[in-house]
């Protein structure tokens, strides 16, 4: 079903099912011979959601088709690309908190388990923002698994289309404290103007020294969605029923780095292939993944203005 201004979802439908897909990818990536990541909670969370296609994947009962270059590219998206993306954001939080950020905010957290699997410095508070149904499911499931958060954990159950800054502040967030923000796998699910508003809100809530990690996908988005559908075509034979192109919002966007710099951030982008190389990996050489190759990982810092400087 195509997106609308008031659409809803859970972890088995719409945008929510992409969180289950990414969790399945993290589970598979954690089992690689030389894994970049270790997410022991990904597979149990996928099983708890109960989407048969993803459950069979994480249980080893289903092998993705890999007979053609396109099919191999789809499998690489679900393992290598997600492994590198996950490690990039893991390292972002580790680095940001090491240099002084004492709040972490994970936007559209889905089945992300960083609040439970990363080592956070003493005094760090981790906030997770997502739909109420998603937050309730993950918090309940991890509690049933006996998995305690590794830092003070404050889930914020709110739709990003609503007044999430007010909900975040009501949960105890302090805008005077340096914060590490992540917007992972999120921007293409927002309309272009909502993407700008997201960065406006983050800017308004960010004290000097705050840091942000996100991604930028150039172009209007339609091509990326169509390519994602092509990659998943053979998966539908095994029960994958999502039309990913219907979940993306099209339209021209302001480049993320340009927008953030205009709001006073020191921002830079690294091409995806460069991020891969930094982890000793080579980005898959496939025409089917060209749109992903053109995307970039973005990091930004709110400058600290020192006394006597202008």
N, C-alpha and C positions, 0 to 999 in steps of 0.2 A: 504494500500500500504506500502511495506517495506521501511525502511529508506535508504537514499542514501546521498552521500556527498553534493549534491546540492538541496535536496528537499526543498519545500516551503510549507507554510501553512497559514491559517488565523484562526479565532476563531471558525470556523465551520468544520475544516478539520485537519487531521494529528495531530501533536503534539499540535496545537492550541486548538483543541477541549477539551484537558485535562484541559486547563485553565478554560473553561466554566464549565466542570464537577466539578472542585474544587470550583468555585464560587457558583454553585448550592449546594454543600455540606456545604459551609459556610452559605448560606441562610437557609438551613434546621437546621443546628446546632444553629443558632441564635434564633430559635423558640423553642428550648428545654425548658422544665419547669424550669430548673436551668442551663441556658446556660453558657458555659465557655467564649464565645465570643459574640460580638455584631457588626455585619457587616450590616448596613442598606443599603449599596450600592450593595450587592451581587445579590439580586433578581432583581432589576432594570437592572443591567448589563446583567444578564442572559436573561431576556426578550428582551433586545435590540439586543442581538446576534441572537436570533430567532430559535435556535435548538429546535424543538418541544418536544422532550423527556425531556430536561432539563426545558423548560418553563412549561410543565405540572407538573413537580415535584415541582418547587418553587411556583406554583399557587395552589397546593393542588389537582390538577385534576388527579394525578397518585400516587398510592401507590406502593412502591416496593414490589415484591413478598417476603414473609418471611415464607413460609410453611416448608422449610427444613433448616437444620443447615447451609448449604452452602449459601442459600438465605439470611438468617439472618446475616451471616458474611458479605455479600455484602452490606447490608443496614448499618451495623456498620461501614464499611470502609467509606461510604459516609457521615456519621454523626459523630460518636464518634472519629474515628481515625483522621479525618480532623479537628474536633474541637480542639483536643489536640495539633495537629501539628500547627494549626493557633495560638493558645494561646502561645505555646512555642516561636514562632518567634515574636509575639507581645511583649512578656516579654523580649525577647532578645534586641529588639530595645529600649524599655523603659529603661532597665538597662544600656545598652551601652551608651545611650545619657545622662543618669543621672550621669555617672562617667566621662564624658568629650568628648565623640565622637560628633563632630559637623558636620559630613557628614554621610549620610546614603545612601547606594547603594543597590538597590533591583534588583538582576540579574534575567532575564527572568520573569519579573514582571507580565505578563499575565493580569488577571482581579483583581489582588491584589489592595486593596484600602487603604493601610496603610498611604499613603501620604494625605489621605482625612479623615481618621477616628481616627488616633492616635493623642495624644497630644504630640507635639514635643517641647523641650526647645527652648527658644529664641536663634536665631543664628544658628539653625540647617538647613541645606540644604538637601533635599531629591532628589536623582537621581533614575530614573527608566530606566532600559535597557530592550528592547525587539524589536521584529520585527517591522518595520515601520508601517505595517497595524494594528498591535495590539495596538501600542502606539497611533496612530491616532484615532482609534475607541474608546478606553477607555477615552482619553482626551476629545474628542468631546462629548461623551455620558454623562460624568459626568458634563461637562459644561452645557449641555442641561437640566440636572436635577437640575441645580443651586447649585451644590456642589463645594465649593471652597476648595483648598488644605489647610491643617492646618499648613503648613510650606512652605517656598520658595521651589518650585517644578520644577525640570528640567528633563523632559523626554528625553531620548536619544534613538533615533530610529536607531538601528543597530543590525544586526545579530551577535550573539556571535561567529560565525565562521569567521567573518571579524575582522578588527582592532578596536575592541570596546574600548581598552584603549585610543587610539587616539581620538575617538569620545567622550568619557567621559571627557577627559582633555579639548577638544575643547568646551564642554558645561560648563566649569568653575570649574571642579573638581580640588582640590588642593592636591597633593600627600604628602604634608608636614603636613597636618591636620589629626588628628586621625579620623578614619572612621569606621562605623559599616556596615558590608557586610552581605547580606543573599543570599544563594543559596538554595532555598526551592523547593523541588520537581523537581530538575533539573538534578542531576548527571546521572541518568539512561538513560536520553535522549542524553547523550554525549558519544562518543566513549571513551574507557579508556585513550588513549593518550590525547584526548581533555580535559578530566577531569583534568589530571595533568597540562596541559597548563593553564587551568582556574585558578588553584591555584597558578601557577607561576606568572601570570599577577596580581592577587590580591596581592600577596606578594610584587611584585615590586612597587605597587601603595600604599602600606600601611605604614604609619608613625608609629613609636612606640606608643603604646597605642591603636592601631586599634584592632577591634574585628570582628570575623567571626562566623556565625552560618550556619550549613548545616546538612546533614544527610549522613549516610553510610549504604549501603545495601550489606552485604557480599555475596560472590559467584559471578559467571559469569553473572547472570541476566536472563538467559533463564527461570529458574524455576519461578522467580518472575513474569515474563510476562505471562507464561502459567497459573499460578494461578490467575492472574488478569483476564485473559480471562474466566476462569472457573467461577469466581465470577460474571462476567457480562453476562453469557450465557442467563439467563432468562430475563435479561433486553432487549435483542435483540427482544424478542417478543413484546416489547412496543416501538421499534424504535431506540434502542441504537445500532449503527452499527459499532462501533470502535473496531478493534482488537488491544487491548493494547499491546500485545506481539510484534506486528510489529513495535511499536514505540520505544521500548527499544533497546539500543545497547548492544550486548553481549560481552563477553570477560572478562578475569581476570583483576582485578583492584588492584592497590596498596591501602591498607587500608587508609582511609582518615586521621586518626590520625597520622599514621606513616609518610605519605607524608608531612603533615603540620609540624610535629616535625622536619623532615629533612630539612625544609625550615626556621627553626628558630622560629616557633610558639609554645607557650604553649597550647597544645591541649588536650582535654579530650572528651570521649564519654560516654553517658548515655544510657543504654538499654531502648527501647521504653516502656517496662512495668514499669520501674522506673519513666520515665517521666509521664506516666499515674498516677502512685501512688502519685506523687508530686502534682497533681491537684485533688486528692481525687477520682480518677477513677480507675477501674480495667480493664486491657486490656482484650478484649473479648477472652474467652477460646474456641477457635475454631481451629481445625486442618487446616481449609482453610486459616487461617491468620498466620500460622506458619512463613512464609517468612517475613511478616511484623514484627512479634514479634522479630525476630532475628536482625532487623535493629536497628540503634541507632541514637540519636541526638548528634551532634558534636558542641562544642563551642571551640574557640581558641582566644588567645590574643597575639599580638606582644609585646614582653617585652619592657619596658622602661629601657634603659641603663643609670644608674645614674653616675654622675661624680665620678671618683675614683674607679669605679667598672669595672671588666673585666670578 
